[in-house]
Amino acid sequence: MAQQIDATEELLSYVRDVSLRDDDILSGLREETAQLPGGAALQVMPEEGQLLALLVRLTGARRVLEIGTFTGYSTLCMARAVPLDGQVVTCDITDRWPAVGAEYWKRDGVEGRIDLRVGDAVETLDALLDERGAEAFDMVFIDADKAGYPVYYEKALGLTRSGGLLVIDNTLFFGRVADPLADDPDTAAVRELNAKLSGDERVDISLLVMADGITLARKR
């Protein structure tokens, strides 16, 4: 029995044809983001955005925290999935890129479910802990600067309720985590987090070989 499938372009195209549910608002934001410097590389794949929305619905999440907004594509996907009285708190170091997505959030009618926090992520997470208390969120999505991942994970875990879900993007980091010659700070930080997650008995984990690596961690 085969242990894996060779993901050819033809097969990936087939998967997208039969499983991706897209629309003009989502595709419009992706296309505008792709025109920005580094936009195509930094934005999440449409399949990942759809997965995030599914995870919100599967977990019944009402309170979602996102660390790293960029142009807010994943924010939009998750805001669509929370209940009408739910909320996505999304954090970014600048309001420059989220301003791109804000127009699409408004067009989609979900801007009222999104709370954008601008500033240093650690300071924002500390402020949220003071403001809302521990275990205030049902689901957390981490997709920010990689060097900060180990710290973001610890703070996010404290903000996640028991039974809640953390979703961590880029945990394969372009394959660099498996390259012994790659020792830059970003790769080292992702490796550090992956090693920590492997033995962290506070969570149940699964690393999905999808996009650039997506780790799911359920808080026990």
Secondary structure, DSSP 8 states (H G I E B T S, - for coil): --S-----HHHHHHHHHHH----HHHHHHHHHHHTSTTHHHHS--HHHHHHHHHHHHHHT-SEEEEE--TTSHHHHHHHHHS-TT-EEEEEES-STTHHHHHHHHHHHT-GGGEEEEES-HHHHHHHHHHHH-TT-EEEEEE-S-GGGHHHHHHHHHHHEEEEEEEEEE-SSGGGGGG-TT---HHHHHHHHHHHHHHT-TTEEEEEE-STT-EEEEEE-
